């Protein structure tokens, strides 16, 4: 019985020997493999970290470049907007100058047209001479009348009107109604409405004293301004 046990024990020990040897040899290989994998993973991790750092640095640079570009674009846009505003103001000012000049030219043209028409109307020299003779005669009479009045020491006491209160053509005293109302011409001379009607043309009046035109294109002789200042002097 004891012999059989010894034989079994011997068989068992002889069978366990090679298994233990195999296991002891496998452990270092596994560790070596794992270490190699760890080393490989570590290298890959470092490589990824390096790439990530490079990408991060690149991103920061791109972000800064983008900010600088935006800043430069904003500056350029501001300059462009100021230039546009300046050009717009200059353009508007130039338009206003042109419109003002055009309006001035239109007024001047109308005045020249009136002068041309007056010259055309005055082509009949006989009529012009007759009108001038009447004006000269009226002025001579006016001068005689003024001389007569001035020769008197106190003209107000005798009830005669002052010189500026009578029309310089017909010598009649101005009134506040009708044809004897004092009317102002463009040159500043004052005549009664009745005398103005006699010398007026359809579109204008020529002052008999300085030959300056007064336009009647948009008004009648009755619409000429009244000079009531003569009643307050």
Secondary structure, 3 states (H helix, E strand, C coil): CHHHHHHHHHHHHHHHHHHHHHHHHHHHHHHHHHHHHHHHHHHHHHHHHHHHHHHHHHHHHHHHHHHHHHHHHHHHHHHHHHHHHHHHHHHHHHHHHHHHHHHHHHHHHHHHHHHHHHHHHCCCHHHHHHHHHHHHHHHHHHHHHHHHHHCCCCCCCCCCCCHHHECCCCCCECCCCHHHCEEECCCCCEEEHHHHHHHCCCCEEECCCCCCEEECCCCCHHHCCECHHHHCC
